[in-house]
Amino acid sequence: MPEQPHVYDRLRSAILDLDRVPGSRITERGLEAELGASRTPLRAALMRLEAEGLVRRDGRGWEVSPSTSARSPGSASCATPWRAPPYG
């Protein structure tokens, strides 16, 4: 399995499952050790997550976006309200 999609999928899942708390810091070195991945795929995954609004740069490191909890699966803010069909 190519390393980049694996790293991206694991990080994205951890963020959306709230295993990584909104506002928490992420370092590339910490992820290297945790995921056993090299920096190039880590950076690519982090930039992709940044484009999705799930993480943001924080100085020299990264941070889980504070608004991540609003995008988590099953969140009420993501649900589309049900509307009754028009009567007639």
FENFENDA-V883280 format. One record per residue. RES is the residue in three letters. BURIAL is 1 if it has 24 or more other C-alpha atoms within 12 Angstrom, else 0. Layout:
BEGIN
res = {RES,RES}
burial = {BURIAL,BURIAL}
END
This chain:
BEGIN
res = {MET,PRO,GLU,GLN,PRO,HIS,VAL,TYR,ASP,ARG,LEU,ARG,SER,ALA,ILE,LEU,ASP,LEU,ASP,ARG,VAL,PRO,GLY,SER,ARG,ILE,THR,GLU,ARG,GLY,LEU,GLU,ALA,GLU,LEU,GLY,ALA,SER,ARG,THR,PRO,LEU,ARG,ALA,ALA,LEU,MET,ARG,LEU,GLU,ALA,GLU,GLY,LEU,VAL,ARG,ARG,ASP,GLY,ARG,GLY,TRP,GLU,VAL,SER,PRO,SER,THR,SER,ALA,ARG,SER,PRO,GLY,SER,ALA,SER,CYS,ALA,THR,PRO,TRP,ARG,ALA,PRO,PRO,TYR,GLY}
burial = {0,0,0,1,0,0,1,1,0,1,1,1,0,1,1,1,0,1,0,1,0,1,0,0,1,1,1,1,0,0,1,0,0,0,0,0,1,0,0,0,1,1,1,0,1,1,1,0,1,1,0,0,1,1,1,1,1,0,0,0,0,1,1,1,1,0,0,1,1,0,0,1,0,0,0,0,0,0,0,0,0,0,0,0,0,0,0,0}
END
